[in-house]
Every structure is written in C-alpha cells, then in structure tokens.
Amino acid sequence: MLNRRDVLKAALVAPIGVAAARPASAAAEPWEAVVARGNVPSALVNFDTTMKKYMYERGITAGQLAVARGGKLVFTRAYTLSTPAKPVPAVTPTSLFRIASLSKHITATAILRLAQEGRLNLGTPVTSLLDLKPMTGKKADARLSNVTIWRLLQHTGGWDREISDDPGTIEHKIADALGTGLPNDNADMMTYMTSLPLDFTPGSRHAYCNYGYLLLGRVIEEVTGQSYGSYVTSRLLTPLKITRMRLGRTLKAETPGEVPYESVFTTRTVLDESAKIVPYPYGGFNMANKDASGGWVATAMDLVRFERVFDLPATTNLLDARSISRAFARPEWGTFPSGSWYGAGWYVRENNGGLNTWHSGGLAGTHTYLCRRYDGVAYAAFFNRRQETDSEPDFGDIDPLLYGVANGITTWPSVDYSSLYF
C-alpha cells in the first residue's frame, strides 16, 4: 500500500527522465541507490518501488520494467545500481537485454501464423519437414515420426534434458562426438540429437525442451525460405513497429546497446578450439544457436508491445481468434498438479473466468519474466543477472511481487507512452 511519503514522492516523478531527488531533510531508503529513468504515472509508483527493492536486495545492477493495460503502455522504466566500486553504464528504457526463453512465444507465434495462412499443419511430423539424419553408424529413433509440430510447441516431443542433456549446454561434447570442432551450429546439434534415442514416447508427458524450439526455428526457415530472424522481423515485429529487437550475438564487442551481462562463473569458450577461459555470458554458450529457443534481445516495452498480438487481435491482424486459442490450448497429456499447463510458448492457468499466461527466461547474465493477466494487464521485467547461489534471495519472487502490485491498483491511468517509443 502507498503511504503518504510514497504518494508525495510519486508526484515528483518526471514524466520522462530520472525521478526527482528526495529532499535533504528526508531519510533515504537504502534501495534508493537504484536510479530509475523513464515514465511512471503516480498511480503506478509501487511498481517502481518494488523493482528498486528487488534489485537492491540481490545486487542486480541493470533492470527494466514495462507495464501495459488494454494495449496501452502505461509504465516504462529502467534501473541502474552503480557504485564507485562497481560502476555501471546508465540503463534507459531503450537499453537492450537478452530475453532468453521469452523468445519461445515469439517462435510459437510465427508457427501459428504460418498455420493460420495454410502454409503449415500443426499435426505434421517434424520429420516430414526436416531431414533429420544421425551420425554415421547411428540409427534414428523410429518414434521421431510421431514428433509433430504441436508436440514441439508444447514440449512433449520426447526429449528430456534431465536425461539426454540440452544440446545448447554441451557444445564441447557435441564437437567431440562429431569430430567437427568448434563452433557448433544448429545442423550439428540436430545431427547429434538425432543419433540419440528419445527419452519418452512423444505426447505422453511434458519435459521442457529448448531443442524442440530449435527445430521449430528450422521449420520456419524450411516453410518460408527465409532465415528465422528475417521472417519474424518482417512478418511479426515490423507490423507492430518494433524496431529495436534483434537476434543476439555472443561476444561483448558484438552487443552494442545492450546492458552488461554479469555472472560469477567462467568457462571454456565454445566459439573456437582455443580452450580460452571466458566470462560465462560472453562465450560460455553460442547465442547464434539459441535463436528460436532463447536468442532475442529486446527492451521490456518491446515485449509488452508484442502482447498486443494476443490482447488486440483485430487491431494487429497477426493472429486470429483460432490461432490465439491454439496458443493457450491444453496439451494432450493433461495439466500440472497446480492446474496450469504449457500451451504454445506460454504457461497457462485459468483465473477469474479468463487466463493468466506467463513465462520466465534465464541464461548466465540474464533473468527475465513476462506475464499477461486475465484482466488485460501485461508486464515484462528484465535483469542482467540470474540467481547463481542458494544464499541469494529467490529471483523467482519477481512473479508474486509484481502480481501483488497489480492487484493493489484500483484506478489505472489512461496515459499511453507508446508514441514516445514506437
């Protein structure tokens, strides 16, 4: 709840820019070391306070939050925790972040669009579209013919990374097995994974699978004759006037406009055979191989802008009602014990006669969260670090914290900042 001091402070927040400084006579809260820039109506100042506290308690140096309601951008803020001991460039609402697995619903939207246009049947086996061949001397699992596009979308294709590993995390192992050297590409990963038996019968259960979305990216390329990134940009992003989003690159020198990604871990590079030890976010994985499963970089407001596809279908004309219902459809295996399920790039739960849909994302140097509420409110929160030790406060707390703030707002502002950024 807002107290009198918070209300007074909210009234001083500049429409664009840095929040006004606290009067010298007032005691500063420690979390006010987090500097905020951007746009916030006074009615939504609790979102601002929540983000500052969350970042300060976890030592996160760069963050963003964007909130939309009914398709209107009502809040867009960027947060920087910079100290003399650890200086960080100022984060702005247009700074870019790796969004990790929030990329999945973008890939799913592209697939649903192709199905809507009659260019793709979701019941088609992936083997009818892609030439999946194993390594010499190996044999593909016969059950691959039962891995449909639907099952890839819903993570029921038969691969379980707890059993056979995620190919995006074993790039040295793949290079050794194929004898190709580093770096790997998507074709190498497909050859390696096709050489392994499936971990369960397709459709029988859920197991979160980045590899399935890698395959969906290749399906998009096969059907359209365009690169995955080109198709998504031209057919989905450009119509929404989203111009900042792009597929990410691996090395720090290749990431202009992006925040610095932080991790306590180092590892051998996967970009060449040098065995050079590198910061995990800058060579511990190859961003080029994560494209359709986790490769996009964006601003938080780009993501809530993208949600117009689902909230205002008649306005965007990108997905029709049938395609949107497919995005949130229950999978054939049922639901999780909580009553939620995984649709096409979204976790889904019924709430108050509507649906809550959400997803999180994580890479070394990245933690992201996106939610669409049953009441037309959507928000995206990005950070330049993920939880790496058990002693840290739970990074997953951003979900109930932001949801609770939204619940507490009785009067939403009518402002729309979209024209400032799109």
Secondary structure as GFF3:
##gff-version 3
##sequence-region A 1 422
A	DSSP	alpha_helix	4	11	.	.	.	ID=ss1
A	DSSP	three_ten_helix	30	33	.	.	.	ID=ss2
A	DSSP	beta_strand	35	39	.	.	.	ID=ss3
A	DSSP	three_ten_helix	42	44	.	.	.	ID=ss4
A	DSSP	alpha_helix	45	58	.	.	.	ID=ss5
A	DSSP	beta_strand	62	69	.	.	.	ID=ss6
A	DSSP	beta_strand	72	80	.	.	.	ID=ss7
A	DSSP	beta_strand	97	98	.	.	.	ID=ss8
A	DSSP	three_ten_helix	100	102	.	.	.	ID=ss9
A	DSSP	alpha_helix	103	116	.	.	.	ID=ss10
A	DSSP	three_ten_helix	126	128	.	.	.	ID=ss11
A	DSSP	three_ten_helix	142	146	.	.	.	ID=ss12
A	DSSP	alpha_helix	149	153	.	.	.	ID=ss13
A	DSSP	alpha_helix	161	164	.	.	.	ID=ss14
A	DSSP	three_ten_helix	167	169	.	.	.	ID=ss15
A	DSSP	alpha_helix	171	178	.	.	.	ID=ss16
A	DSSP	alpha_helix	186	194	.	.	.	ID=ss17
A	DSSP	alpha_helix	210	224	.	.	.	ID=ss18
A	DSSP	alpha_helix	228	232	.	.	.	ID=ss19
A	DSSP	pi_helix	233	237	.	.	.	ID=ss20
A	DSSP	three_ten_helix	238	240	.	.	.	ID=ss21
A	DSSP	beta_strand	246	247	.	.	.	ID=ss22
A	DSSP	three_ten_helix	252	254	.	.	.	ID=ss23
A	DSSP	beta_strand	266	268	.	.	.	ID=ss24
A	DSSP	beta_strand	277	279	.	.	.	ID=ss25
A	DSSP	three_ten_helix	280	282	.	.	.	ID=ss26
A	DSSP	three_ten_helix	287	290	.	.	.	ID=ss27
A	DSSP	alpha_helix	291	294	.	.	.	ID=ss28
A	DSSP	beta_strand	296	298	.	.	.	ID=ss29
A	DSSP	alpha_helix	300	306	.	.	.	ID=ss30
A	DSSP	alpha_helix	308	311	.	.	.	ID=ss31
A	DSSP	alpha_helix	313	316	.	.	.	ID=ss32
A	DSSP	alpha_helix	321	327	.	.	.	ID=ss33
A	DSSP	beta_strand	341	342	.	.	.	ID=ss34
A	DSSP	beta_strand	347	351	.	.	.	ID=ss35
A	DSSP	beta_strand	354	363	.	.	.	ID=ss36
A	DSSP	beta_strand	366	372	.	.	.	ID=ss37
A	DSSP	beta_strand	377	383	.	.	.	ID=ss38
A	DSSP	three_ten_helix	395	397	.	.	.	ID=ss39
A	DSSP	alpha_helix	398	407	.	.	.	ID=ss40
A	DSSP	alpha_helix	418	421	.	.	.	ID=ss41
###
